[in-house]
Amino acid sequence: MVKKFKILSVLIACFININHAAFTYDQALANCDKLNLNIQKPDSDGCIQTLNKKGEVSEVFDYAMRKFLIFSKGKRVLEIGGCYGDVMLLALKKSEATKYVLSDLDERHLFIAAKCLYEKIKQNWLDPKSSNQVEFVQADITNTLQIQKLGQYDVIYVGNVFHLLTPEQFELAVKNLFLLLKPKGQIYVTAFSPYLKPYKDFIPEYKKRVKTGKKYPGFIKSLGDYVNIDGSIPLSIKNMLGDPFFSLDVKTLRGTFQDNGFKVLECKYVPFSRKSRLWSYDGKEYVIIIAEKEAASD
């Protein structure tokens, strides 16, 4: 009997692992109320903390976001790591024909995103019909079995997600993103570079690794090894001091996407779109990539 119970437990665990959870707008909104979740407010630096203590999101939109919002009009869209739905709301505002799937690892973020959409409709900032344009999906970009169930999209946006991954997970994520794109579809990515103020002590080590040809020079096994813990440290970093951090550079990002079949349209460093006393360093805080999945040749 014990043996059967153990087998059943393993099967249940596997089922949970490979199946994503999808929610309509009404379902997500109901879950937000049921869990008594509230719309989160930005801190003094303009950032909003995530509920799972895996960083923060900004209400200001960067270079790749702006390009994405132009290209995504009227298309079938997937956003990875969309958190509270700030980018989604602007995409819905720009086109009533856009079909938007908002994905995040923490379903609570998705429920709050639905609440944010509700408030925008209530304020007449968005048409009530915009609620029919969205779907909310809890899924893991590194889980290929989950990703295979999500279909394909005209355009994908990934904003500040890759720093949470290990190099092995990053490689797998890029492979899965290729599967998620339709031929001629485009992907827009914003990632943290090594040039961030809280991690400035890591930059000499990063440059040394680049010089010696290390494959993933921006990967830090433990943030606490390179962060000075003082009163100015952001809360999001305090929550992750024991965690790894994967900063990316142009060479690593471009090379990985090219190796996985993407045609790279743009890949470069860009500054924060806002002045941040906690994060701004030298104008190269982000690295972005815009890439395309080429159509199969006849």
N, C-alpha and C positions, 0 to 999 in steps of 0.2 A: 504493500500500500504506500509506503514511504517512497519507494522507487518510482511508482506511478506519479506521485505528487511532484517529485523532482522533475520528471520528464515534462509534466504539464506546465510547471513553472517556467522551464526553459522555453517551451513553445510559446507561452504567453509573452515572455520577454522578447522573443524574436519577432512576434507579431507587432508589439509596440514599437520595436526598433525600425521596422521596414515600412510602416504605414504612417503617412502624414495625416494631419487633421485639417479639413477644409470647412470654412464657415461662410454662410451668406452674411450680408449686412445685418439682417434682422437677428440672426443667431449670435453674431459677434456682439451686437449691441445688448442683447438680452444677457449674455454672459458677463459683460462689463457691469451691468446693474446687479446681477446675481452675486458677483464677487466683490461688489462695492469698491470698484476701482475708480480712481479720479484722474482727470487730465493733469499731467505734470507741468509744473511751471519752471522756466529757465532760472538758473542761478545768476549771480552777479556778473559772471563772465559770459553770459548768453548761452550757456549749454544746459541741457536737460539730462539728468541722470537716468540710466536704464534701470528697470526693476530687478534685473538679474545681476546687477553690479558688474557688468561687463563693459564699462565705459560710459560714454555719453553721446548725445546727438546735439547738433547745432541747428538752429532755425535759419541760419544764413546759407545761401546756396552757392556752391563753387562752380568752377569752369565746366567740369564734366556734367554736373547736374543741369546747368543751363542748356548745354548742347543736347542732352538727353531729352529735356522738355520740348525742344523744338522738333526733334526727330520723331518723338513718340506720338505726336498728334494723330488721332484716329486709328492707332495701331493696337495690336494685342501685346500687352506689356507685362513683364514680370519684374518685380523689385525684390532683390535679396537683402535681408537684414533691414527691412523698411521701418522697423520700430513703430513710432507713433503716427506714421503716415503723412508727414509734412510734405514730402515730394509728391506723394499720391494726390493730395488735395490740389496742388497746383496743376498737375497733369489733367485732373478732371475738370478744372476750371478752364483749361485751354481748349478742350474738345469734348463734345457730348458723344462722340463716336469712339472714344478710347475705351478699350476693355482692359481693366487693370487687376492684376493679381498681386496682392501685397503679401510677402512671405517674411516670416521671422522665426527664430528658434524658440522664442518665448511667446506663447499664445496670449499672455496677458497684454503684451504690447499691441497685439492685433485688436484685442477688445477695446483698448483705449483709442486706437486709431479709428475704430468704428464710431466711438463717442465723439471724437473730433469731427468726423464727417457729419454726424448728426447736428452738432453745434453750428457748423458752416451752413447746413441746410436751413436750420432754424433762424439764422441771421440773414437769410436770403442771399448769401454769398455764393452758394451753389444751388442749382436746380434740384428739387426733390428726386427727379429721375436719375440723378447721378449715383444714387444708392444702388441702382440696378447695373451699374457699370463695373462694380467691384466684387472681388472674392478675396477672402482672407485665408491664408494657408500657413499652418505651422509645419515647417520642414527644415531639414538639415542639408545644406549644400554639399556636404562631404559624404552624404549617404546616397550612393548610386541607386539603390533600390527604391528609395523615396523619389528621387529626381526623375526616374523613368516614368513615374505616374503623373507627372505634371504637364506633359504635352510639350509643345514647342511654341516659341514666341517670335514676334517681329523684332522686339527690342528688349534688352535686359539692362537694369541698372543695379550696380553693387556699390554701396557707399560705406566706406570705413568698416569693412568686415574682415578683410584678410589678416589684419594684425592680431586677430584672435586665434588664428590657426597655426599649426606647426607647418614646417616646409612640406611634409608628406601630405598633410590635409590640403594645403594650398594647391599642390600639383593635382590632387584628385578633384578639387573644386573647379579648377580650370577645365579639366576634362569633362566634367558634368555640365558646365556652362556651355561648352561647345554642343553637347547633345541637346540642350534646351533651346538653342537658337534655330530658327528656320534658315534655309539657304538665303543669302543676301541680308540676313538679319544682322543687327549691330548690337554691340555691348559697350556700355559706358561704366568705367570703374574709377573710383576715387580711393586711394589708399594712403596711409601714413608713410612718410619717408623717414629716414633716420634723423632728419634735421628739425627736431622738435625741442623746444626749450627745456622741458622736464628731463629729457634724456641727453642733454648736451655732453654729459660725461662719457657717454657711449661713443660719441662721434670719432675720437681718436682710435678706439678699438675697431670701429666699423671701417675706417680708412685703411687701417693695418690689414684687415681681412681682405679688403678689395685688392690691395697690393699683392697679397700672397695668393690670390685667385680662388678664395673660398667661394663655394657655390651659392650659399645663402648668407652673405655677410651681415645682413640686417637682423638676423634672428637672435633674440635674447632668451636664454632659458629661464631666467628669473629677473623680473623688472627691478626687484629690490637691490640687485647687484650694481645698478647704475643710476639709481635715483637718490638724490639728496632729500631726506625726509625732514622737511621744515614746515613752517606755518603756511607757506605759499603753495604747497603741493595740492593739486586738485583732488577732490574726494574720489573721483573715478580711478585715479592712480593708487590712492591709499587702499582701495578695495581690491587691487590687482597686484600688489607688491610681490606676492609669491607665484604669480602666473608668468607664463612665457609671453613674449611680445615679438611680433614679426613685422618689422618695418621693411619697406620695399624700395628699391631704386629702379631707375629707368632700365638698366641692363637686365635685371632679374625679371621685371614685369614683362618687358618686350619679348625677351627670349622664351619665357614660359608660354606665353600666348602663341608665339610663332611655332614653337615646337608642338603645339596641340592643334594646329591647323588653321589658326586665325590669320587673317590679313590685317596687319596693324596700320591704322589710319593716322593715329596720333599717339605719342607717348612722351610725356615731358613732366618736369617739375612745375608746380604752380603754388602760389602763396595762399594762405588763408584768405577768405573773402572778407574777413573782418579783422580788426586789430584786437588781439588777445594778449593780455598781460601775462597769462599763464602758459600759452602755447606758442605764440609767434617767436621765430628765431631769426632766420635769414632770408625769408621769401621763398624757401623750397620745402615748405612743411608737408605738402601733398605731392604725390606722384599720380598722374592720371593716365589711363589708356582708353582709347576708343578703337575698337576693332570690329571686323566684319567676318562673317562666315561665308566664304565664297560658294557660289552655286556649283554643284557637281558638273564636271564636263561630260559632254555626250560621248 
